Amino acid sequence: MAIREFAQSRDGLKLRYEIRGAGDPVALIMGFSGSGRSWGEPFLALMAARFRIFMIDNRGTGESDKPDRPWKLTDMADDIACVLDHAGVAASHVYGISMGGMIAQEYALAYPSRVKGLVLGCTNCGAAHSIAANPENIAKLMPQPGMNPLDAAKLAFSVACGKAFLNSEAGQRTLAERMMESANYPITPAHTYLRQAEAIGGFDTFARLGDIKSPAMIIHGDDDNIVPVGNAEILHKGIAGSKLKILSGAGHMFFWERPEDSAKVPGDFLAGLK
């Protein structure tokens, strides 16, 4: 049974989170513009079968507060600490994807003793030392003036998902299910996209990757048009002792496209840590 709670950030924001499952705690950190529910039920159910998962609505999304003011990814890392403090969790595993993987890096650097294991999915270490995506693809992630939320989501997923997934009947069914799910929750406002994009623009961990001492796994799809797969190798080289898993044929939304692999491969890695 899920437990729904609200914590408070250091700057006074309401942060909504949900706890499911049992076992070692895993904080799930969602990416750009997504709420804690954006992982999709197939992935969440598989993770909750093995771990006590914390689904966190990042500031600006879901049922968390949505201020229209600047913030940094270090603030969002502090938000994770506030949620886990509120839940009474001193140390946990952390699994972040895309922007959430950036937040997870900042969290691991700021709170090393609180990170048992670290999973970084489809992410990078900041634009200055990363392989850039086609700007036209990135532009499709931003809401367009006058476009309804459903059409905006379809446009974003047209570049965020891998080609094999998009071109399959199962993939189209999955997309329809995820969009139906999202209609049940608060829409992410346009200003959140801008504030999160600003925060991403100020992010750079390249020179600090060697300071990440947590056991780490990097997981990435090789058909990622948002964060090209070469960025996984940059992280892998920078974080000593890290594991690397490339999912063949998967795109940026690999946790939707391949929920079983996305839960099992990192889950086995985390479960094996002492």
C-alpha positions in Angstrom: 0.0 0.0 0.0 1.3 3.4 -0.9 1.9 6.1 1.7 1.5 9.7 0.4 3.4 12.4 2.3 4.5 16.0 2.1 7.9 17.3 3.2 9.1 20.9 3.2 12.2 22.2 1.3 14.8 24.4 2.9 13.3 27.4 1.1 9.8 26.6 2.3 8.2 24.7 -0.6 5.8 21.8 -0.2 7.4 18.6 -1.7 5.0 15.7 -2.3 6.3 12.1 -2.2 4.9 8.6 -2.1 6.4 5.5 -0.6 5.7 2.0 -1.9 7.1 -1.5 -1.4 9.5 -2.9 1.3 13.2 -3.5 1.6 16.2 -1.2 1.0 15.1 2.4 0.3 15.5 3.7 -3.2 14.9 7.4 -4.0 13.6 7.8 -7.6 14.5 11.1 -9.1 12.5 12.0 -12.3 13.8 14.1 -15.2 12.8 17.3 -16.9 9.2 18.4 -16.3 8.1 15.0 -15.0 6.6 14.2 -11.6 7.2 11.1 -9.5 4.5 9.3 -11.3 6.2 9.8 -14.7 8.2 6.5 -14.3 5.2 4.6 -15.4 3.4 1.8 -13.4 5.2 -1.2 -15.0 8.6 0.1 -13.9 7.3 1.2 -10.5 5.6 -2.1 -9.7 8.8 -4.0 -10.5 10.9 -1.8 -8.3 8.4 -1.8 -5.5 8.5 -5.6 -5.5 12.1 -5.5 -4.4 12.7 -2.2 -2.7 11.0 0.5 -0.6 10.7 3.2 -3.3 10.3 6.9 -2.9 8.5 8.6 -5.8 9.3 12.3 -5.5 7.5 15.1 -7.2 10.4 17.5 -8.1 9.7 21.1 -7.3 7.6 22.6 -10.1 5.8 19.3 -10.8 3.0 17.1 -9.6 1.6 18.0 -6.2 4.8 19.8 -5.1 4.8 23.6 -5.1 5.6 25.3 -8.4 7.3 28.6 -7.8 8.2 30.9 -10.7 11.6 31.9 -9.5 15.2 30.7 -10.3 16.7 27.7 -8.6 19.7 25.4 -9.1 20.0 21.6 -9.3 21.8 21.8 -6.0 18.5 23.1 -4.5 16.7 20.1 -6.1 19.4 17.8 -4.5 18.7 19.4 -1.2 15.0 18.7 -1.8 15.8 15.0 -2.0 17.5 15.2 1.4 14.5 17.0 2.9 12.1 14.3 1.7 14.3 11.5 3.1 14.8 13.4 6.3 11.0 13.7 6.6 10.6 10.0 6.0 13.3 9.2 8.6 15.7 7.7 6.0 19.4 8.3 6.9 20.8 6.6 3.8 19.3 5.1 0.6 20.0 4.1 -2.9 19.4 6.8 -5.5 18.2 6.2 -9.1 17.9 9.3 -11.2 17.2 9.7 -14.9 18.0 12.6 -17.3 17.8 15.8 -15.2 17.1 13.5 -12.3 20.5 11.9 -13.0 22.1 15.3 -12.8 20.3 15.9 -9.4 21.5 12.5 -8.3 25.1 13.5 -9.0 24.8 16.7 -7.0 23.1 14.7 -4.2 25.9 12.1 -4.2 28.5 14.9 -4.0 26.7 16.9 -1.3 25.6 13.9 0.8 28.1 11.1 0.2 27.4 9.3 3.5 23.7 9.1 2.6 24.1 7.3 -0.7 24.4 3.5 -0.6 24.3 3.0 -4.3 23.8 5.3 -7.3 22.1 4.7 -10.6 22.5 7.3 -13.3 20.2 6.9 -16.3 20.3 8.7 -19.7 22.1 11.6 -18.2 25.3 13.7 -18.5 27.7 15.8 -16.5 26.8 19.2 -17.9 26.8 20.7 -21.4 30.4 22.0 -21.4 31.9 18.5 -21.4 29.1 16.5 -22.9 27.9 15.3 -26.4 25.1 17.6 -27.4 21.8 16.4 -28.9 20.3 18.0 -32.1 18.8 21.4 -30.8 15.7 20.6 -32.8 15.1 17.6 -30.7 15.6 19.5 -27.4 13.1 22.2 -28.7 10.4 19.6 -29.0 10.6 18.9 -25.3 9.4 22.5 -24.5 5.7 23.4 -24.6 4.7 25.4 -27.6 2.4 28.4 -27.2 -1.2 27.4 -28.0 -0.5 23.7 -28.2 -2.7 21.6 -26.0 -0.9 19.4 -23.4 -1.7 16.1 -25.1 -0.2 17.3 -28.4 2.8 18.7 -26.7 3.4 15.4 -25.0 3.1 13.5 -28.3 5.6 15.8 -29.9 8.1 15.4 -27.0 7.7 11.6 -27.0 8.3 11.5 -30.8 12.0 12.4 -30.0 12.3 11.0 -26.5 11.4 7.5 -27.4 13.5 5.1 -29.4 12.5 4.3 -33.0 11.9 0.6 -32.4 9.5 1.5 -29.6 7.7 4.2 -31.5 7.2 2.0 -34.6 5.8 -0.9 -32.6 2.1 -1.6 -31.7 3.2 -2.3 -28.1 5.1 1.0 -28.0 2.1 3.0 -29.2 -0.1 1.2 -26.6 2.4 2.0 -23.9 2.4 5.7 -24.9 -1.4 5.9 -24.9 -1.4 4.3 -21.4 1.2 6.7 -20.0 -0.6 9.7 -21.5 -3.9 8.5 -20.0 -2.2 8.2 -16.6 -0.7 11.7 -16.8 -4.2 13.2 -17.4 -5.0 12.2 -13.8 -2.3 14.4 -12.3 -1.5 18.1 -12.2 -0.1 19.5 -15.5 3.4 20.9 -15.3 3.2 24.6 -15.9 5.1 26.4 -18.6 7.2 28.3 -16.2 8.5 25.1 -14.6 10.0 24.1 -18.0 11.9 27.4 -18.1 13.1 27.2 -14.5 14.2 23.6 -14.8 16.0 24.4 -18.1 17.8 27.3 -16.4 18.9 25.0 -13.6 20.2 22.4 -16.1 22.1 25.2 -17.9 24.0 26.0 -14.7 24.9 22.3 -14.0 28.4 21.0 -14.4 29.9 18.1 -12.5 32.7 17.1 -15.0 35.6 18.2 -12.8 34.0 16.6 -9.7 33.0 13.2 -11.1 36.1 11.7 -9.4 34.7 12.9 -6.1 31.7 10.6 -6.4 32.7 7.6 -4.2 29.3 5.8 -4.1 29.1 2.5 -6.0 27.6 3.6 -9.3 25.9 2.2 -12.4 25.4 4.1 -15.6 22.5 2.9 -17.7 21.6 4.3 -21.2 19.8 3.5 -24.4 21.9 3.5 -27.6 19.0 5.2 -29.5 18.8 8.3 -27.2 18.1 11.5 -29.2 18.0 13.7 -26.1 21.2 12.7 -24.3 23.3 10.8 -26.8 24.7 7.5 -25.6 28.3 8.7 -25.7 27.6 10.7 -22.5 27.3 7.4 -20.6 31.0 6.6 -21.4 32.1 10.1 -20.2 30.3 9.4 -16.8 31.7 5.9 -16.7 35.3 7.1 -17.2 34.8 9.9 -14.7 33.3 7.8 -11.8 35.9 5.3 -10.7 34.7 1.7 -10.4 31.3 2.5 -12.0 29.4 -0.1 -14.0 28.1 0.6 -17.5 25.0 -0.9 -19.1 23.9 0.0 -22.6 20.4 -1.0 -23.6 20.3 -1.8 -27.3 17.6 -0.1 -29.3 16.3 1.9 -26.4 15.7 5.6 -26.4 15.7 8.3 -23.7 12.5 6.9 -22.1 14.1 3.5 -21.6 12.2 2.9 -18.4 9.0 3.0 -20.4 10.4 1.1 -23.4 12.1 -1.6 -21.4 10.7 -1.5 -17.8 11.9 -5.1 -17.0 15.5 -4.3 -17.9 15.3 -0.8 -16.3 14.2 -2.4 -13.0 16.2 -5.6 -13.0 19.6 -4.5 -14.2 20.0 -1.6 -11.7 18.0 -3.5 -9.1 20.4 -6.4 -9.2 23.3 -4.0 -8.9 21.8 -2.2 -5.9 20.7 -5.5 -4.2 24.3 -6.8 -4.5 25.8 -3.8 -2.6 26.6 -4.4 1.1 
